[in-house]
Amino acid sequence: MSSTHQSKIAMVAGETSGDMLAARLLSGLRPRLPDAHMHGIGGPHMAEYGFASDWPMDKLSVRGLFEVLVHYREISGIRKQLTQQLLIEKPDVFIGVDAPDFNLDMEVKLKQAGIPTMHYISPSIWAWRGGRIKKIAAAVSHMLVIFPFEEQIYKDAGIPATYVGHPLAQVIPLEIDTNAAREELGLDPRFKVVAILPGSRISEIKYNTEAFIRTAKILLERDPHLQIVVPMAGNKQRSYYIKLVVAAKLEGVPVLLIDGRSHTAIAAADVVLVASGTASLEVALFKKPMVIAYKMMEASWQILKHMGYQPWIGLPNILARDFVVPEFLQSAATPLAMADALWEQLNSDQLQSSLKERFTEMHHTLLRDTANISAQAVIDVIAQHR
């Protein structure tokens, strides 16, 4: 975009996965707008492209209905301050990255004030709360979608949308070097590896950790040579995980706890136990067998379990429209049930081969030049509103 005008781009990403997805967009946008001022709320991956975060991103990284209520006043205050700031500043575009409960309310006010608004990653209106599309129409000038079936949903509702592919499909290679990943982590190539991903949010770690590590304990009782790898998203998550493990008297379960490098842990694994969310799609793109599980506050579960439209919660199953991998939710997510499912995957060559084939097809479907397609959509929206 050739202009003497210095572009101002505001963005909000509310958690680690959003930070990574937004960074992918910025990797295509920053070369086109090298002098643009980009700010809002984001994480370290966005900062690599010159993004300035006005508040720490972890202020928004809260999940679960009642957990959000505890932090509502602080989160609401941040949104109000940022909205007022942007109404004065009038950026060329605002891009909300996921975090719909935070971003959509902002986007409504900004759009009403004539500021073009984009939302990167559709809320799961095809899974639950489909009525939100009316609010999205009032909030969003242009939607960037990451799953191929979403584009038509929005176009049918009169909302401009662009399918940009899933950024992770480009980041994660089609062929995985498992041996290299094991060597990087110092794992013994003779023995099988199980990766355990309880989640990146503190609330996820709180509810998933004990059941996940008890699952590892059962697997190790069946095969003492198994190597268990547990990546942590940051120091706060690591400290809390250790606290929970000690409280549950599970510190004797031998696991390799690593900082970051979740992709390396997944690449090294034979099977993965993963909390439902973006991480489950990452595992699929690494072509690894997995068991998807999720636990949350019981009061939140009692509300949410009646709100879904589909029989699946894991992204790999949703995309495949089938239970290609097992899901265990809330009370069903027992250590024995999860261990049995993982054990079957560990010991079935046929199952491993079948899943690899399904996940390879999925990878090709999601593979697009995400950085440049999404960046061009942003450029076009800015140009349309000048």
C-alpha positions as CSV (number, residue, x, y, z in Angstrom):
1,M,0.0,0.0,0.0
2,S,1.7,3.2,-1.2
3,S,0.7,6.1,0.9
4,T,2.3,8.8,3.1
5,H,-0.4,7.9,5.7
6,Q,1.0,5.9,8.6
7,S,-1.4,3.0,9.0
8,K,-2.7,2.3,12.5
9,I,-3.8,-1.2,13.2
10,A,-5.4,-2.3,16.5
11,M,-5.6,-6.0,17.5
12,V,-6.7,-8.1,20.4
13,A,-5.6,-11.7,21.0
14,G,-6.6,-13.2,24.3
15,E,-4.5,-16.3,24.7
16,T,-1.4,-18.2,23.5
17,S,-3.1,-19.8,20.5
18,G,-4.5,-16.5,19.4
19,D,-1.1,-14.9,19.8
20,M,0.4,-17.5,17.4
21,L,-2.4,-17.1,14.9
22,A,-2.2,-13.4,14.9
23,A,1.6,-13.5,14.5
24,R,1.0,-15.5,11.3
25,L,-1.2,-12.7,9.9
26,L,1.4,-10.1,11.0
27,S,4.2,-12.0,9.2
28,G,2.3,-11.3,5.9
29,L,1.1,-7.8,6.9
30,R,4.3,-6.2,8.4
31,P,6.3,-6.4,5.1
32,R,3.4,-4.6,3.3
33,L,3.0,-2.0,6.0
34,P,6.5,-1.7,7.4
35,D,5.8,1.6,9.2
36,A,2.4,0.8,10.6
37,H,1.7,1.3,14.3
38,M,0.3,-1.9,15.6
39,H,-1.0,-2.2,19.2
40,G,-3.7,-3.5,21.5
41,I,-3.4,-6.7,23.4
42,G,-1.2,-9.6,22.3
43,G,1.6,-11.9,23.2
44,P,5.3,-12.5,22.5
45,H,4.8,-13.9,19.0
46,M,3.0,-10.8,17.9
47,A,5.7,-8.7,19.5
48,E,8.2,-10.2,17.1
49,Y,6.5,-8.2,14.4
50,G,6.6,-4.9,16.3
51,F,3.2,-5.2,17.9
52,A,2.9,-3.3,21.2
53,S,0.7,-4.8,23.9
54,D,-1.1,-2.2,26.0
55,W,-2.1,-4.8,28.6
56,P,-0.6,-8.2,29.4
57,M,-2.4,-10.9,27.3
58,D,-2.8,-13.3,30.2
59,K,-5.3,-10.9,31.7
60,L,-7.8,-12.3,29.2
61,S,-6.7,-15.9,29.3
62,V,-9.5,-17.2,31.4
63,R,-11.9,-20.0,30.4
64,G,-15.2,-21.3,31.9
65,L,-18.4,-19.4,32.7
66,F,-17.8,-19.1,36.4
67,E,-14.0,-18.5,36.1
68,V,-14.7,-15.6,33.8
69,L,-17.2,-14.1,36.3
70,V,-14.5,-14.0,39.0
71,H,-12.4,-11.8,36.7
72,Y,-15.2,-10.0,35.0
73,R,-14.7,-6.6,36.5
74,E,-11.0,-6.4,35.5
75,I,-11.6,-7.8,32.0
76,S,-14.6,-5.5,31.5
77,G,-12.5,-2.5,32.6
78,I,-9.7,-3.3,30.2
79,R,-12.2,-3.6,27.3
80,K,-13.8,-0.3,28.2
81,Q,-10.5,1.5,28.4
82,L,-9.3,0.1,25.1
83,T,-12.5,0.8,23.3
84,Q,-12.5,4.5,24.5
85,Q,-8.8,4.7,23.4
86,L,-9.6,3.4,19.9
87,L,-12.7,5.5,19.4
88,I,-10.4,8.5,19.9
89,E,-7.5,7.1,17.9
90,K,-9.7,5.8,15.0
91,P,-7.3,3.1,13.6
92,D,-7.5,2.1,10.0
93,V,-8.8,-1.3,11.1
94,F,-9.4,-3.3,14.2
95,I,-8.8,-7.0,14.1
96,G,-10.2,-9.2,16.9
97,V,-8.3,-12.5,17.0
98,D,-10.6,-15.2,18.5
99,A,-11.7,-14.2,22.0
100,P,-15.2,-13.5,20.8
101,D,-16.7,-12.7,24.2
102,F,-14.2,-9.9,24.6
103,N,-13.8,-8.8,21.0
104,L,-17.4,-8.8,19.6
105,D,-18.7,-6.2,22.0
106,M,-15.8,-3.9,21.1
107,E,-16.3,-4.5,17.5
108,V,-19.9,-3.4,17.6
109,K,-19.0,0.0,19.1
110,L,-16.0,0.5,16.8
111,K,-18.0,-0.4,13.6
112,Q,-20.8,1.9,14.6
113,A,-18.2,4.7,14.9
114,G,-17.1,4.0,11.3
115,I,-14.0,2.0,12.1
116,P,-13.7,-1.1,9.9
117,T,-13.6,-4.3,12.0
118,M,-12.3,-7.7,11.1
119,H,-12.5,-10.9,13.1
120,Y,-9.9,-13.5,12.6
121,I,-11.3,-17.0,13.4
122,S,-15.0,-17.5,13.5
123,P,-16.7,-18.3,16.7
124,S,-17.9,-21.9,16.6
125,I,-21.4,-20.9,15.5
126,W,-21.6,-24.2,13.6
127,A,-21.1,-26.0,16.9
128,W,-23.1,-24.0,19.5
129,R,-24.7,-20.6,20.0
130,G,-25.6,-20.2,16.3
131,G,-27.6,-17.1,17.1
132,R,-24.4,-15.2,17.6
133,I,-24.3,-14.7,13.8
134,K,-26.7,-11.7,14.2
135,K,-24.3,-10.1,16.6
136,I,-21.4,-10.9,14.3
137,A,-23.2,-9.1,11.5
138,A,-23.5,-6.0,13.6
139,A,-19.9,-6.2,14.8
140,V,-17.8,-7.4,11.9
141,S,-17.0,-5.7,8.5
142,H,-15.1,-8.7,7.3
143,M,-14.6,-12.2,8.7
144,L,-11.4,-14.3,8.2
145,V,-12.2,-18.0,8.5
146,I,-9.8,-20.9,9.0
147,F,-12.0,-23.8,8.1
148,P,-13.3,-24.3,4.5
149,F,-17.0,-24.8,5.4
150,E,-17.2,-21.5,7.3
151,E,-16.9,-19.1,4.3
152,Q,-20.3,-20.0,2.9
153,I,-22.0,-19.7,6.3
154,Y,-21.0,-16.1,6.5
155,K,-21.7,-15.3,2.8
156,D,-25.2,-16.7,3.2
157,A,-25.7,-14.3,6.2
158,G,-24.5,-11.3,4.1
159,I,-21.1,-11.0,6.0
160,P,-18.0,-10.7,3.8
161,A,-15.7,-13.5,4.5
162,T,-12.4,-15.0,3.3
163,Y,-11.1,-18.5,3.8
164,V,-7.5,-18.1,4.6
165,G,-6.7,-21.7,5.6
166,H,-5.4,-22.7,9.0
167,P,-2.1,-21.1,9.8
168,L,-0.9,-24.2,11.6
169,A,-1.3,-26.2,8.4
170,Q,1.5,-24.1,7.0
171,V,3.7,-24.0,10.1
172,I,3.6,-27.8,10.7
173,P,5.3,-29.8,7.9
174,L,3.5,-32.5,6.0
175,E,6.2,-35.0,6.9
176,I,7.3,-35.3,10.5
177,D,10.8,-36.2,11.6
178,T,10.0,-38.1,14.8
179,N,13.6,-39.3,15.4
180,A,14.9,-35.7,15.2
181,A,12.4,-34.5,17.8
182,R,13.3,-37.3,20.1
183,E,16.9,-36.6,19.8
184,E,16.3,-32.9,20.5
185,L,14.5,-33.9,23.8
186,G,17.1,-36.4,24.7
187,L,14.7,-39.3,24.6
188,D,15.7,-42.9,24.2
189,P,14.9,-44.1,20.6
190,R,14.3,-47.6,21.8
191,F,11.2,-46.8,23.8
192,K,7.8,-45.4,23.0
193,V,6.8,-41.8,23.8
194,V,3.5,-40.4,25.2
195,A,3.0,-36.6,25.1
196,I,0.6,-35.1,27.6
197,L,-0.9,-31.7,26.9
198,P,-3.2,-30.6,29.8
199,G,-3.7,-27.1,28.2
200,S,-2.1,-23.7,28.2
201,R,-4.6,-21.9,30.3
202,I,-4.3,-21.9,34.1
203,S,-8.0,-23.1,34.3
204,E,-7.3,-26.0,32.0
205,I,-4.2,-27.0,34.0
206,K,-6.3,-26.8,37.1
207,Y,-8.9,-29.3,36.0
208,N,-6.9,-31.6,33.7
209,T,-3.6,-32.1,35.4
210,E,-4.4,-34.7,38.0
211,A,-6.4,-37.0,35.7
212,F,-3.9,-36.7,33.0
213,I,-0.9,-37.6,35.2
214,R,-2.9,-40.5,36.8
215,T,-3.4,-41.7,33.2
216,A,0.4,-41.6,32.7
217,K,0.8,-43.5,35.9
218,I,-1.4,-46.3,34.7
219,L,0.4,-46.5,31.3
220,L,3.8,-46.7,33.1
221,E,2.5,-49.5,35.2
222,R,1.7,-51.4,32.0
223,D,5.0,-50.5,30.3
224,P,7.7,-49.0,32.6
225,H,9.8,-48.1,29.6
226,L,7.3,-45.6,28.2
227,Q,8.6,-42.0,28.1
228,I,6.1,-39.3,29.2
229,V,6.7,-35.8,27.9
230,V,4.7,-32.8,29.3
231,P,5.3,-29.4,27.7
232,M,4.4,-26.2,29.6
233,A,3.4,-23.0,27.9
234,G,5.2,-20.7,30.4
235,N,6.7,-20.4,33.9
236,K,3.3,-19.6,35.5
237,Q,1.8,-22.8,34.0
238,R,4.8,-24.9,35.0
239,S,4.8,-23.7,38.6
240,Y,1.0,-24.3,38.9
241,Y,1.4,-27.8,37.3
242,I,4.1,-28.8,39.8
243,K,1.9,-27.5,42.7
244,L,-1.0,-29.6,41.6
245,V,1.1,-32.7,41.0
246,V,2.6,-32.4,44.5
247,A,-0.8,-31.8,46.1
248,A,-2.1,-35.0,44.4
249,K,1.0,-36.9,45.6
250,L,1.9,-37.8,42.0
251,E,5.4,-36.3,42.0
252,G,6.8,-39.8,41.8
253,V,5.4,-40.4,38.3
254,P,8.4,-40.0,36.1
255,V,7.7,-37.4,33.4
256,L,9.9,-35.1,31.3
257,L,8.6,-31.6,32.0
258,I,9.8,-29.2,29.3
259,D,9.4,-25.5,28.8
260,G,7.5,-24.6,25.6
261,R,8.4,-26.8,22.6
262,S,5.0,-28.4,22.5
263,H,5.4,-29.0,18.8
264,T,8.7,-30.9,19.5
265,A,6.9,-33.0,22.1
266,I,4.1,-33.8,19.7
267,A,6.5,-34.7,16.9
268,A,8.4,-37.0,19.3
269,A,5.3,-38.8,20.4
270,D,3.7,-42.1,19.5
271,V,0.4,-41.0,21.0
272,V,-0.8,-37.9,22.6
273,L,-3.3,-37.1,25.4
274,V,-4.5,-33.6,24.7
275,A,-7.0,-31.1,26.1
276,S,-9.7,-30.2,23.6
277,G,-8.9,-27.0,21.7
278,T,-6.5,-25.8,19.1
279,A,-3.8,-28.2,20.4
280,S,-5.9,-31.2,19.3
281,L,-5.7,-29.8,15.7
282,E,-2.0,-29.4,16.1
283,V,-1.7,-33.1,17.0
284,A,-3.8,-34.1,14.0
285,L,-1.5,-32.0,11.7
286,F,1.5,-33.9,13.2
287,K,-0.4,-37.1,12.1
288,K,-0.3,-38.5,15.6
289,P,-2.9,-40.8,17.3
290,M,-4.5,-39.0,20.2
291,V,-7.1,-39.1,22.9
292,I,-9.0,-35.8,23.5
293,A,-10.2,-35.0,27.0
294,Y,-11.5,-32.0,28.8
295,K,-12.6,-31.2,32.4
296,M,-13.9,-28.0,33.8
297,M,-15.7,-26.5,36.8
298,E,-18.8,-28.7,37.3
299,A,-21.2,-25.8,37.3
300,S,-19.9,-24.6,33.9
301,W,-20.2,-28.1,32.5
302,Q,-23.8,-28.5,33.6
303,I,-24.6,-25.4,31.5
304,L,-22.4,-26.0,28.5
305,K,-23.2,-29.7,28.0
306,H,-26.7,-28.8,26.8
307,M,-25.6,-26.1,24.3
308,G,-23.8,-28.0,21.6
309,Y,-25.2,-28.8,18.1
310,Q,-22.8,-31.6,17.3
311,P,-21.7,-34.9,18.9
312,W,-18.0,-33.9,18.8
313,I,-16.0,-31.3,20.6
314,G,-12.5,-32.1,19.2
315,L,-11.5,-30.2,16.1
316,P,-10.1,-33.3,14.3
317,N,-13.5,-35.0,14.8
318,I,-15.5,-32.0,13.8
319,L,-13.5,-31.6,10.6
320,A,-13.8,-35.3,9.8
321,R,-17.5,-35.4,10.8
322,D,-16.7,-38.6,12.6
323,F,-15.2,-39.9,15.9
324,V,-11.8,-40.6,14.4
325,V,-10.2,-40.3,17.8
326,P,-11.8,-40.9,21.3
327,E,-13.2,-38.0,23.3
328,F,-13.6,-38.1,27.1
329,L,-15.4,-35.2,28.8
330,Q,-15.8,-34.3,32.4
331,S,-16.7,-37.3,34.6
332,A,-16.0,-39.6,31.6
333,A,-12.4,-38.4,31.5
334,T,-11.2,-41.0,34.0
335,P,-7.6,-42.1,34.1
336,L,-8.5,-45.7,33.4
337,A,-10.7,-44.8,30.4
338,M,-8.0,-42.5,28.9
339,A,-5.2,-45.0,29.6
340,D,-7.1,-47.8,27.9
341,A,-7.8,-45.7,24.8
342,L,-4.1,-44.6,24.6
343,W,-2.9,-48.1,25.1
344,E,-5.0,-49.3,22.2
345,Q,-3.5,-46.6,19.9
346,L,0.0,-47.5,21.1
347,N,-0.4,-51.1,20.2
348,S,-2.3,-51.0,16.9
349,D,-0.3,-50.5,13.8
350,Q,-3.5,-50.5,11.7
351,L,-5.1,-47.8,13.8
352,Q,-1.9,-45.6,13.6
353,S,-1.8,-46.0,9.8
354,S,-5.4,-45.2,9.3
355,L,-5.2,-42.1,11.5
356,K,-2.1,-40.9,9.6
357,E,-4.0,-41.2,6.3
358,R,-7.0,-39.3,7.6
359,F,-4.9,-36.5,9.1
360,T,-2.8,-36.1,6.0
361,E,-5.9,-35.5,4.0
362,M,-7.1,-33.0,6.6
363,H,-3.7,-31.2,6.4
364,H,-4.0,-30.7,2.6
365,T,-7.5,-29.3,3.0
366,L,-6.3,-26.7,5.5
367,L,-3.1,-25.8,3.7
368,R,-3.2,-22.3,2.2
369,D,-0.8,-19.3,2.0
370,T,-2.5,-18.0,5.2
371,A,-0.1,-15.2,5.9
372,N,-0.4,-13.5,2.5
373,I,-4.1,-14.3,2.0
374,S,-5.1,-12.8,5.3
375,A,-2.8,-9.9,5.0
376,Q,-4.2,-9.0,1.5
377,A,-7.7,-9.2,3.0
378,V,-6.7,-6.6,5.7
379,I,-5.1,-4.4,3.0
380,D,-8.3,-4.6,1.0
381,V,-10.6,-3.7,3.9
382,I,-8.4,-0.7,4.8
383,A,-8.5,0.5,1.2
384,Q,-12.3,0.1,1.0
385,H,-12.8,2.4,4.0
386,R,-10.4,5.2,3.1
